[in-house]
Amino acid sequence: MAVFCSSCGNSMNDQARFCSACGAPIAGAGVGPTPIFTPAARLIRPRAGRQIAGVCQGLSNAYGWDVTWVRVITVLVSIFGGGAGVVAYVVFWVVMPEEPLALPSGTYVPPAS
């Protein structure tokens, strides 16, 4: 299971006593009461498998739902909910970040200055 620092959020080894990035002590390692948290599913709009903007695909990926049912429920709420489904879809479209582009290995991107 992946372990992340509760101070800076960097990934760490399961046996680590301190975070290598920020030096914060890890709870359960005999030092300090700093809690360890595990990653939660992020709501992102994936680039693969989407139909319009990726909202339904992103919700189904984050919560482990079947994408077909999410799309059916979205359409039903849009039709029978007085347009609430359309409004919710647009809000999710604006709020949910899009999945970043994957760069091929060996591609160097200089930092923005």
SEDREN-119236 format. One record per atom (N, C-alpha, C, CB): residue in three letters; atom name; x, y, z. Coordinates in pm, whole numbers. Glycine has a CB too. Example, Ala and Ser with C-alpha at 12.3 -4.5 7.8 and 13.67 -1.06 7.14 Angstrom:
pt code = ala	site = N	X = 1319	Y = -569	Z = 780
pt code = ala	site = CA	X = 1230	Y = -450	Z = 780
pt code = ala	site = C	X = 1320	Y = -330	Z = 780
pt code = ala	site = CB	X = 1131	Y = -447	Z = 905
pt code = ser	site = N	X = 1285	Y = -225	Z = 708
pt code = ser	site = CA	X = 1367	Y = -106	Z = 714
pt code = ser	site = C	X = 1290	Y = 3	Z = 787
pt code = ser	site = CB	X = 1408	Y = -60	Z = 572
! end
This chain:
pt code = met	site = N	X = 84	Y = -117	Z = 0
pt code = met	site = CA	X = 0	Y = 0	Z = 0
pt code = met	site = C	X = 89	Y = 124	Z = 0
pt code = met	site = CB	X = -96	Y = 0	Z = 121
pt code = ala	site = N	X = 55	Y = 220	Z = -81
pt code = ala	site = CA	X = 132	Y = 343	Z = -90
pt code = ala	site = C	X = 111	Y = 428	Z = 34
pt code = ala	site = CB	X = 93	Y = 421	Z = -216
pt code = val	site = N	X = 219	Y = 488	Z = 82
pt code = val	site = CA	X = 215	Y = 575	Z = 199
pt code = val	site = C	X = 261	Y = 713	Z = 156
pt code = val	site = CB	X = 303	Y = 519	Z = 315
pt code = phe	site = N	X = 189	Y = 815	Z = 202
pt code = phe	site = CA	X = 222	Y = 952	Z = 167
pt code = phe	site = C	X = 242	Y = 1035	Z = 293
pt code = phe	site = CB	X = 113	Y = 1013	Z = 78
pt code = cys	site = N	X = 330	Y = 1132	Z = 286
pt code = cys	site = CA	X = 358	Y = 1222	Z = 399
pt code = cys	site = C	X = 237	Y = 1311	Z = 422
pt code = cys	site = CB	X = 485	Y = 1307	Z = 372
pt code = ser	site = N	X = 197	Y = 1326	Z = 548
pt code = ser	site = CA	X = 83	Y = 1411	Z = 578
pt code = ser	site = C	X = 120	Y = 1559	Z = 576
pt code = ser	site = CB	X = 25	Y = 1375	Z = 712
pt code = ser	site = N	X = 248	Y = 1591	Z = 573
pt code = ser	site = CA	X = 290	Y = 1731	Z = 569
pt code = ser	site = C	X = 304	Y = 1784	Z = 426
pt code = ser	site = CB	X = 421	Y = 1748	Z = 642
pt code = cys	site = N	X = 374	Y = 1708	Z = 342
pt code = cys	site = CA	X = 401	Y = 1758	Z = 206
pt code = cys	site = C	X = 333	Y = 1675	Z = 97
pt code = cys	site = CB	X = 549	Y = 1760	Z = 181
pt code = gly	site = N	X = 286	Y = 1554	Z = 129
pt code = gly	site = CA	X = 215	Y = 1472	Z = 31
pt code = gly	site = C	X = 302	Y = 1387	Z = -58
pt code = gly	site = CB	X = 133	Y = 1557	Z = -53
pt code = asn	site = N	X = 434	Y = 1384	Z = -36
pt code = asn	site = CA	X = 523	Y = 1304	Z = -119
pt code = asn	site = C	X = 510	Y = 1155	Z = -86
pt code = asn	site = CB	X = 669	Y = 1349	Z = -101
pt code = ser	site = N	X = 530	Y = 1070	Z = -185
pt code = ser	site = CA	X = 525	Y = 926	Z = -166
pt code = ser	site = C	X = 649	Y = 881	Z = -88
pt code = ser	site = CB	X = 517	Y = 853	Z = -302
pt code = met	site = N	X = 627	Y = 783	Z = 2
pt code = met	site = CA	X = 736	Y = 735	Z = 86
pt code = met	site = C	X = 739	Y = 583	Z = 90
pt code = met	site = CB	X = 725	Y = 792	Z = 227
pt code = asn	site = N	X = 850	Y = 530	Z = 139
pt code = asn	site = CA	X = 867	Y = 389	Z = 163
pt code = asn	site = C	X = 784	Y = 350	Z = 285
pt code = asn	site = CB	X = 1016	Y = 354	Z = 183
pt code = asp	site = N	X = 731	Y = 227	Z = 290
pt code = asp	site = CA	X = 650	Y = 182	Z = 402
pt code = asp	site = C	X = 728	Y = 177	Z = 533
pt code = asp	site = CB	X = 593	Y = 45	Z = 373
pt code = gln	site = N	X = 859	Y = 156	Z = 528
pt code = gln	site = CA	X = 940	Y = 145	Z = 648
pt code = gln	site = C	X = 1006	Y = 277	Z = 689
pt code = gln	site = CB	X = 1046	Y = 40	Z = 628
pt code = ala	site = N	X = 975	Y = 386	Z = 622
pt code = ala	site = CA	X = 1039	Y = 514	Z = 650
pt code = ala	site = C	X = 996	Y = 568	Z = 786
pt code = ala	site = CB	X = 1006	Y = 615	Z = 540
pt code = arg	site = N	X = 1090	Y = 633	Z = 856
pt code = arg	site = CA	X = 1060	Y = 697	Z = 984
pt code = arg	site = C	X = 1041	Y = 847	Z = 967
pt code = arg	site = CB	X = 1171	Y = 671	Z = 1085
pt code = phe	site = N	X = 1104	Y = 902	Z = 862
pt code = phe	site = CA	X = 1094	Y = 1045	Z = 833
pt code = phe	site = C	X = 1071	Y = 1063	Z = 683
pt code = phe	site = CB	X = 1221	Y = 1121	Z = 879
pt code = cys	site = N	X = 1004	Y = 1168	Z = 646
pt code = cys	site = CA	X = 983	Y = 1202	Z = 506
pt code = cys	site = C	X = 1115	Y = 1251	Z = 447
pt code = cys	site = CB	X = 870	Y = 1309	Z = 489
pt code = ser	site = N	X = 1153	Y = 1198	Z = 332
pt code = ser	site = CA	X = 1278	Y = 1238	Z = 269
pt code = ser	site = C	X = 1270	Y = 1377	Z = 209
pt code = ser	site = CB	X = 1318	Y = 1138	Z = 162
pt code = ala	site = N	X = 1151	Y = 1427	Z = 182
pt code = ala	site = CA	X = 1136	Y = 1559	Z = 120
pt code = ala	site = C	X = 1131	Y = 1671	Z = 223
pt code = ala	site = CB	X = 1011	Y = 1563	Z = 36
pt code = cys	site = N	X = 1051	Y = 1652	Z = 331
pt code = cys	site = CA	X = 1034	Y = 1763	Z = 426
pt code = cys	site = C	X = 1088	Y = 1730	Z = 565
pt code = cys	site = CB	X = 887	Y = 1799	Z = 436
pt code = gly	site = N	X = 1122	Y = 1604	Z = 592
pt code = gly	site = CA	X = 1179	Y = 1566	Z = 721
pt code = gly	site = C	X = 1079	Y = 1546	Z = 832
pt code = gly	site = CB	X = 1275	Y = 1668	Z = 763
pt code = ala	site = N	X = 951	Y = 1546	Z = 800
pt code = ala	site = CA	X = 848	Y = 1527	Z = 903
pt code = ala	site = C	X = 852	Y = 1383	Z = 955
pt code = ala	site = CB	X = 708	Y = 1560	Z = 847
pt code = pro	site = N	X = 836	Y = 1364	Z = 1088
pt code = pro	site = CA	X = 833	Y = 1229	Z = 1143
pt code = pro	site = C	X = 704	Y = 1157	Z = 1103
pt code = pro	site = CB	X = 846	Y = 1233	Z = 1296
pt code = ile	site = N	X = 712	Y = 1026	Z = 1093
pt code = ile	site = CA	X = 599	Y = 944	Z = 1052
pt code = ile	site = C	X = 539	Y = 875	Z = 1173
pt code = ile	site = CB	X = 642	Y = 841	Z = 946
pt code = ala	site = N	X = 408	Y = 880	Z = 1189
pt code = ala	site = CA	X = 340	Y = 815	Z = 1301
pt code = ala	site = C	X = 359	Y = 664	Z = 1292
pt code = ala	site = CB	X = 190	Y = 850	Z = 1302
pt code = gly	site = N	X = 369	Y = 599	Z = 1405
pt code = gly	site = CA	X = 385	Y = 454	Z = 1409
pt code = gly	site = C	X = 529	Y = 410	Z = 1396
pt code = gly	site = CB	X = 304	Y = 391	Z = 1302
pt code = ala	site = N	X = 619	Y = 502	Z = 1373
pt code = ala	site = CA	X = 760	Y = 468	Z = 1359
pt code = ala	site = C	X = 837	Y = 503	Z = 1486
pt code = ala	site = CB	X = 822	Y = 542	Z = 1237
pt code = gly	site = N	X = 765	Y = 528	Z = 1595
pt code = gly	site = CA	X = 828	Y = 557	Z = 1722
pt code = gly	site = C	X = 859	Y = 704	Z = 1742
pt code = gly	site = CB	X = 952	Y = 478	Z = 1735
pt code = val	site = N	X = 817	Y = 788	Z = 1650
pt code = val	site = CA	X = 840	Y = 931	Z = 1663
pt code = val	site = C	X = 713	Y = 1007	Z = 1628
pt code = val	site = CB	X = 957	Y = 977	Z = 1573
pt code = gly	site = N	X = 683	Y = 1110	Z = 1701
pt code = gly	site = CA	X = 576	Y = 1205	Z = 1671
pt code = gly	site = C	X = 441	Y = 1149	Z = 1636
pt code = gly	site = CB	X = 618	Y = 1288	Z = 1564
pt code = pro	site = N	X = 338	Y = 1228	Z = 1654
pt code = pro	site = CA	X = 202	Y = 1186	Z = 1624
pt code = pro	site = C	X = 153	Y = 1222	Z = 1485
pt code = pro	site = CB	X = 109	Y = 1244	Z = 1724
pt code = thr	site = N	X = 243	Y = 1243	Z = 1389
pt code = thr	site = CA	X = 202	Y = 1282	Z = 1255
pt code = thr	site = C	X = 128	Y = 1166	Z = 1188
pt code = thr	site = CB	X = 325	Y = 1323	Z = 1170
pt code = pro	site = N	X = 2	Y = 1187	Z = 1148
pt code = pro	site = CA	X = -75	Y = 1078	Z = 1088
pt code = pro	site = C	X = -33	Y = 1051	Z = 944
pt code = pro	site = CB	X = -223	Y = 1111	Z = 1092
pt code = ile	site = N	X = -48	Y = 928	Z = 902
pt code = ile	site = CA	X = -20	Y = 887	Z = 764
pt code = ile	site = C	X = -154	Y = 878	Z = 693
pt code = ile	site = CB	X = 60	Y = 751	Z = 758
pt code = phe	site = N	X = -162	Y = 929	Z = 571
pt code = phe	site = CA	X = -286	Y = 914	Z = 496
pt code = phe	site = C	X = -257	Y = 843	Z = 366
pt code = phe	site = CB	X = -352	Y = 1051	Z = 471
pt code = thr	site = N	X = -358	Y = 776	Z = 315
pt code = thr	site = CA	X = -346	Y = 705	Z = 188
pt code = thr	site = C	X = -417	Y = 786	Z = 81
pt code = thr	site = CB	X = -406	Y = 561	Z = 198
pt code = pro	site = N	X = -381	Y = 767	Z = -44
pt code = pro	site = CA	X = -441	Y = 850	Z = -149
pt code = pro	site = C	X = -589	Y = 818	Z = -169
pt code = pro	site = CB	X = -366	Y = 831	Z = -280
pt code = ala	site = N	X = -667	Y = 920	Z = -191
pt code = ala	site = CA	X = -807	Y = 903	Z = -227
pt code = ala	site = C	X = -818	Y = 913	Z = -378
pt code = ala	site = CB	X = -898	Y = 1009	Z = -155
pt code = ala	site = N	X = -924	Y = 859	Z = -431
pt code = ala	site = CA	X = -944	Y = 866	Z = -575
pt code = ala	site = C	X = -966	Y = 1011	Z = -616
pt code = ala	site = CB	X = -1063	Y = 778	Z = -619
pt code = arg	site = N	X = -888	Y = 1059	Z = -712
pt code = arg	site = CA	X = -901	Y = 1196	Z = -759
pt code = arg	site = C	X = -1005	Y = 1203	Z = -869
pt code = arg	site = CB	X = -766	Y = 1250	Z = -810
pt code = leu	site = N	X = -1082	Y = 1309	Z = -865
pt code = leu	site = CA	X = -1176	Y = 1334	Z = -973
pt code = leu	site = C	X = -1102	Y = 1407	Z = -1084
pt code = leu	site = CB	X = -1299	Y = 1416	Z = -923
pt code = ile	site = N	X = -1074	Y = 1335	Z = -1191
pt code = ile	site = CA	X = -1013	Y = 1396	Z = -1309
pt code = ile	site = C	X = -1090	Y = 1349	Z = -1432
pt code = ile	site = CB	X = -862	Y = 1359	Z = -1320
pt code = arg	site = N	X = -1086	Y = 1431	Z = -1535
pt code = arg	site = CA	X = -1149	Y = 1394	Z = -1661
pt code = arg	site = C	X = -1044	Y = 1325	Z = -1747
pt code = arg	site = CB	X = -1209	Y = 1518	Z = -1734
pt code = pro	site = N	X = -1054	Y = 1191	Z = -1764
pt code = pro	site = CA	X = -952	Y = 1120	Z = -1841
pt code = pro	site = C	X = -961	Y = 1153	Z = -1990
pt code = pro	site = CB	X = -966	Y = 969	Z = -1821
pt code = arg	site = N	X = -851	Y = 1134	Z = -2057
pt code = arg	site = CA	X = -847	Y = 1158	Z = -2201
pt code = arg	site = C	X = -895	Y = 1036	Z = -2279
pt code = arg	site = CB	X = -705	Y = 1196	Z = -2245
pt code = ala	site = N	X = -885	Y = 918	Z = -2220
pt code = ala	site = CA	X = -924	Y = 795	Z = -2289
pt code = ala	site = C	X = -1061	Y = 750	Z = -2240
pt code = ala	site = CB	X = -820	Y = 683	Z = -2265
pt code = gly	site = N	X = -1147	Y = 708	Z = -2332
pt code = gly	site = CA	X = -1275	Y = 651	Z = -2297
pt code = gly	site = C	X = -1387	Y = 751	Z = -2276
pt code = gly	site = CB	X = -1261	Y = 571	Z = -2178
pt code = arg	site = N	X = -1362	Y = 877	Z = -2308
pt code = arg	site = CA	X = -1468	Y = 974	Z = -2284
pt code = arg	site = C	X = -1550	Y = 996	Z = -2410
pt code = arg	site = CB	X = -1409	Y = 1105	Z = -2236
pt code = gln	site = N	X = -1674	Y = 1044	Z = -2390
pt code = gln	site = CA	X = -1763	Y = 1069	Z = -2502
pt code = gln	site = C	X = -1769	Y = 1218	Z = -2537
pt code = gln	site = CB	X = -1903	Y = 1018	Z = -2471
pt code = ile	site = N	X = -1800	Y = 1304	Z = -2439
pt code = ile	site = CA	X = -1808	Y = 1448	Z = -2465
pt code = ile	site = C	X = -1692	Y = 1518	Z = -2396
pt code = ile	site = CB	X = -1945	Y = 1506	Z = -2417
pt code = ala	site = N	X = -1698	Y = 1526	Z = -2263
pt code = ala	site = CA	X = -1592	Y = 1596	Z = -2190
pt code = ala	site = C	X = -1522	Y = 1506	Z = -2089
pt code = ala	site = CB	X = -1650	Y = 1717	Z = -2118
pt code = gly	site = N	X = -1570	Y = 1385	Z = -2070
pt code = gly	site = CA	X = -1505	Y = 1292	Z = -1979
pt code = gly	site = C	X = -1556	Y = 1297	Z = -1836
pt code = gly	site = CB	X = -1361	Y = 1317	Z = -1979
pt code = val	site = N	X = -1667	Y = 1370	Z = -1812
pt code = val	site = CA	X = -1720	Y = 1382	Z = -1676
pt code = val	site = C	X = -1771	Y = 1248	Z = -1625
pt code = val	site = CB	X = -1832	Y = 1487	Z = -1672
pt code = cys	site = N	X = -1854	Y = 1181	Z = -1702
pt code = cys	site = CA	X = -1910	Y = 1051	Z = -1659
pt code = cys	site = C	X = -1799	Y = 947	Z = -1644
pt code = cys	site = CB	X = -2016	Y = 1001	Z = -1760
pt code = gln	site = N	X = -1702	Y = 946	Z = -1736
pt code = gln	site = CA	X = -1590	Y = 853	Z = -1727
pt code = gln	site = C	X = -1507	Y = 881	Z = -1602
pt code = gln	site = CB	X = -1502	Y = 861	Z = -1852
pt code = gly	site = N	X = -1484	Y = 1008	Z = -1571
pt code = gly	site = CA	X = -1407	Y = 1045	Z = -1453
pt code = gly	site = C	X = -1477	Y = 1005	Z = -1324
pt code = gly	site = CB	X = -1382	Y = 1193	Z = -1452
pt code = leu	site = N	X = -1609	Y = 1027	Z = -1317
pt code = leu	site = CA	X = -1684	Y = 985	Z = -1198
pt code = leu	site = C	X = -1682	Y = 834	Z = -1181
pt code = leu	site = CB	X = -1830	Y = 1035	Z = -1207
pt code = ser	site = N	X = -1697	Y = 762	Z = -1291
pt code = ser	site = CA	X = -1697	Y = 616	Z = -1281
pt code = ser	site = C	X = -1559	Y = 562	Z = -1244
pt code = ser	site = CB	X = -1744	Y = 553	Z = -1413
pt code = asn	site = N	X = -1452	Y = 625	Z = -1292
pt code = asn	site = CA	X = -1317	Y = 582	Z = -1255
pt code = asn	site = C	X = -1288	Y = 609	Z = -1108
pt code = asn	site = CB	X = -1214	Y = 652	Z = -1343
pt code = ala	site = N	X = -1330	Y = 725	Z = -1059
pt code = ala	site = CA	X = -1299	Y = 764	Z = -922
pt code = ala	site = C	X = -1374	Y = 680	Z = -819
pt code = ala	site = CB	X = -1332	Y = 910	Z = -901
pt code = tyr	site = N	X = -1497	Y = 642	Z = -849
pt code = tyr	site = CA	X = -1578	Y = 571	Z = -751
pt code = tyr	site = C	X = -1598	Y = 423	Z = -783
pt code = tyr	site = CB	X = -1710	Y = 637	Z = -739
pt code = gly	site = N	X = -1544	Y = 375	Z = -894
pt code = gly	site = CA	X = -1553	Y = 233	Z = -928
pt code = gly	site = C	X = -1690	Y = 194	Z = -981
pt code = gly	site = CB	X = -1520	Y = 150	Z = -809
pt code = trp	site = N	X = -1762	Y = 287	Z = -1040
pt code = trp	site = CA	X = -1893	Y = 259	Z = -1095
pt code = trp	site = C	X = -1880	Y = 221	Z = -1242
pt code = trp	site = CB	X = -1985	Y = 379	Z = -1079
pt code = asp	site = N	X = -1986	Y = 158	Z = -1295
pt code = asp	site = CA	X = -1990	Y = 127	Z = -1437
pt code = asp	site = C	X = -2024	Y = 254	Z = -1514
pt code = asp	site = CB	X = -2094	Y = 14	Z = -1466
pt code = val	site = N	X = -1944	Y = 288	Z = -1613
pt code = val	site = CA	X = -1961	Y = 414	Z = -1685
pt code = val	site = C	X = -2094	Y = 418	Z = -1759
pt code = val	site = CB	X = -1846	Y = 434	Z = -1783
pt code = thr	site = N	X = -2145	Y = 303	Z = -1802
pt code = thr	site = CA	X = -2273	Y = 301	Z = -1872
pt code = thr	site = C	X = -2385	Y = 349	Z = -1782
pt code = thr	site = CB	X = -2303	Y = 160	Z = -1925
pt code = trp	site = N	X = -2385	Y = 302	Z = -1657
pt code = trp	site = CA	X = -2490	Y = 344	Z = -1563
pt code = trp	site = C	X = -2478	Y = 492	Z = -1529
pt code = trp	site = CB	X = -2483	Y = 261	Z = -1436
pt code = val	site = N	X = -2358	Y = 541	Z = -1517
pt code = val	site = CA	X = -2339	Y = 684	Z = -1489
pt code = val	site = C	X = -2394	Y = 767	Z = -1605
pt code = val	site = CB	X = -2188	Y = 716	Z = -1466
pt code = arg	site = N	X = -2369	Y = 725	Z = -1727
pt code = arg	site = CA	X = -2420	Y = 798	Z = -1843
pt code = arg	site = C	X = -2572	Y = 790	Z = -1852
pt code = arg	site = CB	X = -2357	Y = 744	Z = -1971
pt code = val	site = N	X = -2629	Y = 673	Z = -1825
pt code = val	site = CA	X = -2775	Y = 657	Z = -1828
pt code = val	site = C	X = -2841	Y = 746	Z = -1722
pt code = val	site = CB	X = -2815	Y = 509	Z = -1806
pt code = ile	site = N	X = -2786	Y = 745	Z = -1602
pt code = ile	site = CA	X = -2843	Y = 827	Z = -1494
pt code = ile	site = C	X = -2829	Y = 976	Z = -1528
pt code = ile	site = CB	X = -2772	Y = 796	Z = -1360
pt code = thr	site = N	X = -2718	Y = 1016	Z = -1589
pt code = thr	site = CA	X = -2700	Y = 1156	Z = -1629
pt code = thr	site = C	X = -2805	Y = 1197	Z = -1732
pt code = thr	site = CB	X = -2559	Y = 1177	Z = -1687
pt code = val	site = N	X = -2831	Y = 1112	Z = -1829
pt code = val	site = CA	X = -2932	Y = 1144	Z = -1930
pt code = val	site = C	X = -3071	Y = 1150	Z = -1867
pt code = val	site = CB	X = -2929	Y = 1039	Z = -2043
pt code = leu	site = N	X = -3103	Y = 1054	Z = -1780
pt code = leu	site = CA	X = -3235	Y = 1054	Z = -1715
pt code = leu	site = C	X = -3256	Y = 1177	Z = -1627
pt code = leu	site = CB	X = -3252	Y = 927	Z = -1631
pt code = val	site = N	X = -3154	Y = 1216	Z = -1552
pt code = val	site = CA	X = -3165	Y = 1336	Z = -1469
pt code = val	site = C	X = -3174	Y = 1461	Z = -1556
pt code = val	site = CB	X = -3045	Y = 1346	Z = -1372
pt code = ser	site = N	X = -3107	Y = 1460	Z = -1670
pt code = ser	site = CA	X = -3115	Y = 1575	Z = -1760
pt code = ser	site = C	X = -3254	Y = 1590	Z = -1819
pt code = ser	site = CB	X = -3012	Y = 1561	Z = -1871
pt code = ile	site = N	X = -3317	Y = 1478	Z = -1853
pt code = ile	site = CA	X = -3449	Y = 1482	Z = -1916
pt code = ile	site = C	X = -3558	Y = 1507	Z = -1812
pt code = ile	site = CB	X = -3477	Y = 1352	Z = -1991
pt code = phe	site = N	X = -3559	Y = 1427	Z = -1705
pt code = phe	site = CA	X = -3669	Y = 1432	Z = -1609
pt code = phe	site = C	X = -3642	Y = 1521	Z = -1489
pt code = phe	site = CB	X = -3699	Y = 1294	Z = -1562
pt code = gly	site = N	X = -3526	Y = 1576	Z = -1479
pt code = gly	site = CA	X = -3492	Y = 1660	Z = -1364
pt code = gly	site = C	X = -3498	Y = 1808	Z = -1393
pt code = gly	site = CB	X = -3356	Y = 1626	Z = -1315
pt code = gly	site = N	X = -3563	Y = 1847	Z = -1498
pt code = gly	site = CA	X = -3576	Y = 1988	Z = -1530
pt code = gly	site = C	X = -3445	Y = 2053	Z = -1570
pt code = gly	site = CB	X = -3633	Y = 2060	Z = -1413
pt code = gly	site = N	X = -3354	Y = 1976	Z = -1627
pt code = gly	site = CA	X = -3227	Y = 2030	Z = -1672
pt code = gly	site = C	X = -3118	Y = 2029	Z = -1566
pt code = gly	site = CB	X = -3246	Y = 2169	Z = -1719
pt code = ala	site = N	X = -3147	Y = 1971	Z = -1449
pt code = ala	site = CA	X = -3047	Y = 1966	Z = -1342
pt code = ala	site = C	X = -2926	Y = 1882	Z = -1383
pt code = ala	site = CB	X = -3109	Y = 1910	Z = -1214
pt code = gly	site = N	X = -2947	Y = 1779	Z = -1462
pt code = gly	site = CA	X = -2836	Y = 1696	Z = -1508
pt code = gly	site = C	X = -2742	Y = 1771	Z = -1599
pt code = gly	site = CB	X = -2889	Y = 1573	Z = -1578
pt code = val	site = N	X = -2797	Y = 1857	Z = -1684
pt code = val	site = CA	X = -2714	Y = 1937	Z = -1775
pt code = val	site = C	X = -2632	Y = 2038	Z = -1694
pt code = val	site = CB	X = -2802	Y = 2010	Z = -1880
pt code = val	site = N	X = -2698	Y = 2102	Z = -1596
pt code = val	site = CA	X = -2627	Y = 2199	Z = -1512
pt code = val	site = C	X = -2516	Y = 2129	Z = -1433
pt code = val	site = CB	X = -2726	Y = 2269	Z = -1415
pt code = ala	site = N	X = -2546	Y = 2013	Z = -1375
pt code = ala	site = CA	X = -2445	Y = 1939	Z = -1298
pt code = ala	site = C	X = -2329	Y = 1897	Z = -1388
pt code = ala	site = CB	X = -2508	Y = 1816	Z = -1230
pt code = tyr	site = N	X = -2360	Y = 1853	Z = -1511
pt code = tyr	site = CA	X = -2256	Y = 1812	Z = -1604
pt code = tyr	site = C	X = -2164	Y = 1928	Z = -1638
pt code = tyr	site = CB	X = -2318	Y = 1756	Z = -1732
pt code = val	site = N	X = -2221	Y = 2045	Z = -1663
pt code = val	site = CA	X = -2140	Y = 2163	Z = -1697
pt code = val	site = C	X = -2055	Y = 2205	Z = -1577
pt code = val	site = CB	X = -2231	Y = 2280	Z = -1743
pt code = val	site = N	X = -2112	Y = 2199	Z = -1457
pt code = val	site = CA	X = -2036	Y = 2234	Z = -1336
pt code = val	site = C	X = -1918	Y = 2138	Z = -1319
pt code = val	site = CB	X = -2126	Y = 2231	Z = -1211
pt code = phe	site = N	X = -1942	Y = 2007	Z = -1333
pt code = phe	site = CA	X = -1834	Y = 1910	Z = -1324
pt code = phe	site = C	X = -1730	Y = 1932	Z = -1433
pt code = phe	site = CB	X = -1889	Y = 1767	Z = -1332
pt code = trp	site = N	X = -1775	Y = 1968	Z = -1553
pt code = trp	site = CA	X = -1685	Y = 1994	Z = -1665
pt code = trp	site = C	X = -1590	Y = 2108	Z = -1632
pt code = trp	site = CB	X = -1765	Y = 2027	Z = -1791
pt code = val	site = N	X = -1641	Y = 2212	Z = -1567
pt code = val	site = CA	X = -1559	Y = 2328	Z = -1532
pt code = val	site = C	X = -1469	Y = 2298	Z = -1412
pt code = val	site = CB	X = -1648	Y = 2449	Z = -1502
pt code = val	site = N	X = -1521	Y = 2225	Z = -1313
pt code = val	site = CA	X = -1450	Y = 2205	Z = -1186
pt code = val	site = C	X = -1345	Y = 2094	Z = -1194
pt code = val	site = CB	X = -1549	Y = 2173	Z = -1076
pt code = met	site = N	X = -1377	Y = 1984	Z = -1261
pt code = met	site = CA	X = -1285	Y = 1869	Z = -1266
pt code = met	site = C	X = -1167	Y = 1898	Z = -1358
pt code = met	site = CB	X = -1359	Y = 1743	Z = -1313
pt code = pro	site = N	X = -1045	Y = 1880	Z = -1310
pt code = pro	site = CA	X = -929	Y = 1902	Z = -1397
pt code = pro	site = C	X = -915	Y = 1790	Z = -1499
pt code = pro	site = CB	X = -800	Y = 1915	Z = -1314
pt code = glu	site = N	X = -858	Y = 1824	Z = -1613
pt code = glu	site = CA	X = -835	Y = 1725	Z = -1718
pt code = glu	site = C	X = -706	Y = 1649	Z = -1689
pt code = glu	site = CB	X = -829	Y = 1792	Z = -1857
pt code = glu	site = N	X = -703	Y = 1523	Z = -1726
pt code = glu	site = CA	X = -584	Y = 1441	Z = -1707
pt code = glu	site = C	X = -467	Y = 1502	Z = -1784
pt code = glu	site = CB	X = -610	Y = 1295	Z = -1752
pt code = pro	site = N	X = -350	Y = 1514	Z = -1721
pt code = pro	site = CA	X = -236	Y = 1573	Z = -1793
pt code = pro	site = C	X = -188	Y = 1483	Z = -1906
pt code = pro	site = CB	X = -121	Y = 1601	Z = -1696
pt code = leu	site = N	X = -128	Y = 1544	Z = -2006
pt code = leu	site = CA	X = -72	Y = 1468	Z = -2117
pt code = leu	site = C	X = 51	Y = 1392	Z = -2071
pt code = leu	site = CB	X = -36	Y = 1561	Z = -2235
pt code = ala	site = N	X = 62	Y = 1269	Z = -2114
pt code = ala	site = CA	X = 180	Y = 1188	Z = -2083
pt code = ala	site = C	X = 287	Y = 1219	Z = -2186
pt code = ala	site = CB	X = 145	Y = 1036	Z = -2080
pt code = leu	site = N	X = 406	Y = 1250	Z = -2137
pt code = leu	site = CA	X = 519	Y = 1276	Z = -2228
pt code = leu	site = C	X = 595	Y = 1146	Z = -2252
pt code = leu	site = CB	X = 613	Y = 1384	Z = -2169
pt code = pro	site = N	X = 646	Y = 1127	Z = -2373
pt code = pro	site = CA	X = 727	Y = 1009	Z = -2399
pt code = pro	site = C	X = 853	Y = 1011	Z = -2313
pt code = pro	site = CB	X = 764	Y = 1001	Z = -2548
pt code = ser	site = N	X = 902	Y = 892	Z = -2277
pt code = ser	site = CA	X = 1021	Y = 885	Z = -2194
pt code = ser	site = C	X = 1138	Y = 949	Z = -2268
pt code = ser	site = CB	X = 1053	Y = 739	Z = -2157
pt code = gly	site = N	X = 1220	Y = 1020	Z = -2192
pt code = gly	site = CA	X = 1335	Y = 1085	Z = -2250
pt code = gly	site = C	X = 1306	Y = 1226	Z = -2300
pt code = gly	site = CB	X = 1388	Y = 1003	Z = -2361
pt code = thr	site = N	X = 1181	Y = 1271	Z = -2291
pt code = thr	site = CA	X = 1146	Y = 1405	Z = -2334
pt code = thr	site = C	X = 1175	Y = 1503	Z = -2223
pt code = thr	site = CB	X = 999	Y = 1412	Z = -2376
pt code = tyr	site = N	X = 1255	Y = 1602	Z = -2251
pt code = tyr	site = CA	X = 1291	Y = 1702	Z = -2151
pt code = tyr	site = C	X = 1205	Y = 1826	Z = -2172
pt code = tyr	site = CB	X = 1443	Y = 1737	Z = -2159
pt code = val	site = N	X = 1140	Y = 1869	Z = -2065
pt code = val	site = CA	X = 1062	Y = 1991	Z = -2069
pt code = val	site = C	X = 1127	Y = 2089	Z = -1972
pt code = val	site = CB	X = 911	Y = 1965	Z = -2031
pt code = pro	site = N	X = 1184	Y = 2198	Z = -2023
pt code = pro	site = CA	X = 1251	Y = 2293	Z = -1932
pt code = pro	site = C	X = 1148	Y = 2362	Z = -1843
pt code = pro	site = CB	X = 1332	Y = 2398	Z = -2013
pt code = pro	site = N	X = 1187	Y = 2396	Z = -1720
pt code = pro	site = CA	X = 1094	Y = 2463	Z = -1630
pt code = pro	site = C	X = 1059	Y = 2602	Z = -1681
pt code = pro	site = CB	X = 1154	Y = 2472	Z = -1490
pt code = ala	site = N	X = 933	Y = 2639	Z = -1655
pt code = ala	site = CA	X = 889	Y = 2773	Z = -1696
pt code = ala	site = C	X = 951	Y = 2877	Z = -1606
pt code = ala	site = CB	X = 734	Y = 2784	Z = -1693
pt code = ser	site = N	X = 997	Y = 2987	Z = -1663
pt code = ser	site = CA	X = 1057	Y = 3090	Z = -1580
pt code = ser	site = C	X = 983	Y = 3220	Z = -1592
pt code = ser	site = CB	X = 1200	Y = 3110	Z = -1617
! end
